Amino acid sequence: MQLDIERLIDDFGGPGALAEALTTAWPDDPVSRAAVYKWRERGSMPLAKVSQLAQLAAQQGRRFAIEQYFASPADTQTPATAGQTSQPHKDAAMSDRLIIFDTTLRDGEQSPGASMTKEEKIRIARQLEKLGVDVIEAGFAAASPGDFDAIHTIAGIIENSTVCSLARANERDVRAAGEAIKPAKRGRIHTFIATSPIHMQHKLRMEPDQVVEAAVKAVKLAREYTDDVEFSAEDALRSDIDFLARIFGAVIEAGATTLNVPDTVGYAVPQKTEAFFRELIAKTPGGDKVTWSAHCHNDLGMAVANSLAAVLGGARQVECTINGLGERAGNAAMEEIVMATRTRKDIFGVETRIDTTQIVPTSKLVSTITGYPVQPNKAIVGANAFAHESGIHQDGVLKHRETYEIMSAESVGWNTNRLTLGKLSGRNAFKTKLAELGIQLDSEEALNAAFARFKELADRKREIFDEDLHALVSDELISIEQEHFKLVSLKVTSETGEIPHATLVITEAGSERRADADGDGTVDASFKAIESLVNSGAELQLYSVNAITQGTDSQGEVTVRLAKDGRIVNGQGADTDIIVASVKAYISALNKLQSNTERVHPQPV
């Protein structure tokens, strides 16, 4: 008999969470993360620790029996590649563990203008790992050299989560994905091909037999790089179920370990989705040996509902994004799925390893980086999610919280954004706080510049929050990377009954230029002054202003979306002065248009 130590550790939240929990419970006998890694490498752990695990599980109100983690050698699989370990666990399809597969960095990035730099992707990936995400789909390696580099870098940084790359079912894509995830301690290749009649006929122009052949070939090729291979049947919920059972059976035989059933166009409804999963799993040869996954889009506003219905139908992995970010109407929102399964465990009977107190900080980070604000009435992470306006509701909550709240604001991280730094804080304390937020600046020059801006902000703003730091660093990284245009100075005048006027100085490729312009308001005047100098020819599609934190001294975060020649970019700027933030955002968008980065976009799975 062999101990499945990896599954045991994962069930307690991974190496970091397990080490922290044991140390907290037994402070006189601390356990380091390195010690847990050694247990995993040896495939065993001290007997005394097994006893502590049993006590820990009891404290958490969970069942625990060490016997359930033993398997015969024939049941364990050897990784195909050294350094690559198996997926979160192989028997997930029959367990009460729900795997969270985050695709914010891939599918979420396909939102118009939401493309991210390598450094921004790394910051989000670090936060997703801190959140407790099982699988991070870091991108589409074959899309561009930049995407490949970002995935490769993230794969070398992330310790506890599986790092995944998407690949179409062709040799070029699969090999690019395999090379990109090579540094990962846990690497996955996610390959896909369309299976619905309308896609096979009009997009692929392939016969069903050819589609099956391509899928099998891609999975076998992926197995050369890792034993953790996921296969997706694009537009599955509009596919013939018997054909799906056939192609899924074939890829299982070829070595796929996770099967994804996407609702690519958001066409499904919950009742049909649950029944579809039940029937498909039953019909697929070997369907009981793999993890089944759901990936739902939100075109009819039912992505979360369909994902939860899939869980009831047998899915044990859900693919989702932070804030529901994604192409068209977006994807299933991770925060809603996690809190739904946690709050209604009586219905769904599954658990995730998500640290729910990190949900709100993650949401705010993704919003800051992508420029997509979270609507106030958004479930879980919206500003009004736990606000009670009705007098009856307020009275009930004051008397007993559970009268109108099914979860607490603290449980999802609404009380974790206060920063204890101020204008007297030193450089080392600032650097330490950045590290806690998952922000690592590559050079002393970048750190010094960010610290100088922090000091400047602290002089103008009484209270500083984590979101302020994220906005500050995002602004700094943008200015370091993209400095074709740069704001030097801005002066605006506005008076009732007078025409607003703006005077600004910018540098273009290092040369200083000055312009004046009138406008309908100070923002309009400022934008016209910029355009009088650069003549970009871009169309302004979106101008959005949001307060980063509360208070009249809050920084304003401005998002500007520009479109030109088929390209759409978002620019962000933050400042305690809204006009300055607006100009920064406009210049940020112009700089992105200036960089000619070409990417290949696959169809969304």
Disulfide bonds with the S-S distance in Angstrom:
none
